Amino acid sequence: MRRGVLLMWKSLHKEDVETGVHLDPAIKEVQYNPTYETMFAPEFGPENPFRTQQMAAPRNMLSGYAEPAHINDFMFEQQRRTFATYGYALDPSVDNPEAATKYIGSVEEAEKNQGLTVFETGQRKTEKRKKFKENDASNIDGFLGPWAKYVDEKEVAKPSEEEQKELDEITAKRQKRGKVEDDKPGEEKTILHVKEMYDYQGRSYLHVPQDVGVNLRSTVPPEKCYLPKKQIHVWSGHTKGVSAVRLFPLSGHILLSCSMDCKIKLWEVYGDRRCLRTFIGHSKAVRDICFNNAGTQFLSAAYDRYLKLWDTETGQCISRFTNRKVPYCVKFNPDEDKQNLFVAGMSDKKIVQWDIRSGEIVQEYDRHLGAVNTIVFVDENRRFVSTSDDKSLRVWEWDIPVDFKYIAEPSMHSMPAVTLSPNGKWLACQSMDNQILIFGAQNRFRLNKKKIFKGHMVAGYACQVDFSPDMSTKFPLESPATFMNAQSSC
């Protein structure tokens, strides 16, 4: 009796221990073997009576319970793309490949395509091309055999050898004629608009006048410069837009202008302000002009791919230069002993140096990545600065075709107009982001961030910038007849 009571107490105690153990559903490892009742016992805590069986099911993500499984990346991507393209994919829960419904999604589409995936292509059911049949070997003239043509084969007409030869000759003549016409420079001529070229003392219009109330021979700048208050005069004569204006060296008593009407004109600045002479010789718009130091000659660069050297007094065209590219800017070397040399920025990303005496190219600077827009000599003419469509500024030593200074920042824009200050210390650059940037023109060529001028819209034009002689004012040209001013203390 005592033994039976003891066994009954042990069994009751064991049942209490097993049912009394709480198994946390969040743990991933169990150190003992729990019973079925323990594993599937309800969780401790209050129960929501409104939860459905689906809501009460355990989950480790918002949409349900996902168990880790090993799946080949290629197979998974293949089935995903197939489902996205065709609307069906293999059912991953079906282990038997012979099952009747082994696809999920559009089963009809799967059966139609025979289960093809996006990485597989089905065989196209097209009719085989048919040939003309004539396999009777006894028919010597009509036997075709394997050389028979296809029924749907088309023949393209081809000229005979004689006709092809005639066509080639005609094409060559047309190309040659077009090339000759294109290479032929425009005929140079000049028109004098005043009655007499020389005065009673035998002086031409190049002579600096002394009766205008201003000492034009002085090289000392005035003590104080003032902003212009009103328009004094308008020179009218060009029929299209004016692309460049240059004053006569030192005295400035003559004005030289070039235009899109393919003409270059010389004007008086004082006196009657007449048009003195017109230079005609370019077949396309003139882009840039430049005087030599004495003003007796000047260079013109035009879109007809020619650079021409003119005599300012007589209007005669002295020389022509071309490398079959469009020149965008031209500059004489300012040194007195190098007046026979000039450089031109070309559309083929090069700066070309010519010798006037021989008419040949003596140097090429080809480090830019875009068309060259401006050339400015600095540092007592030992160096020159160039800007380009590649949004960079490069500094070159004269006659050395490797740039020793390269300035290109991610925020920089193209600078199609650059001017050197009268004291030679600063470069004013008209940037295409509606700013005037000031760079040092000595040693390091750094950007002066304290001298950035804003407030005008260039609207895509290469607006020229100029300094007053005392450097108290800069004049950026905003539109064909509008001047704006900005105070500067450079």
Secondary structure, 3 states (H helix, E strand, C coil): CHHHHHHHHHHHHHHHHHHHCCCCCCCCCCCCCCCHHHHCCCCCCCCCCCCCHHHHCCCCECCECCCCCCCCHHHHHHHHHHHHHHCEEECCCCCCCCCCCCEEECHHHHHHCCCCCCCCCCCCCCCCCCECCCCCCCCCCCCCHHHCCECCCCCCCCCCHHHHHHHHHHHHHHHHHHHHHHHCCCCCEEEECCCCCCCCCCCCCCCCCCCCCCCCCCCCCCCCCCCCCCCCCCCCCCCCCEEEEEECCCCCCEEEEEECCCEEEEEECCCCCCEEEEEECCCCCEEEEEECCCCCEEEEEECCCCEEEEECCCCCEEEEECCCCCEEEEEECCCHHHCCEEEEEECCCCEEEEECCCCEEEEEECCCCCCEEEEEEECCCCEEEEEECCCCEEEEECCCCCEEEEECCCCCCCCCEEEECCCCCEEEEEECCCEEEEEECCCCCCEEEEEEEECCCCCCCCCCEEECCCCCEEEEEEECCEECCEECCC
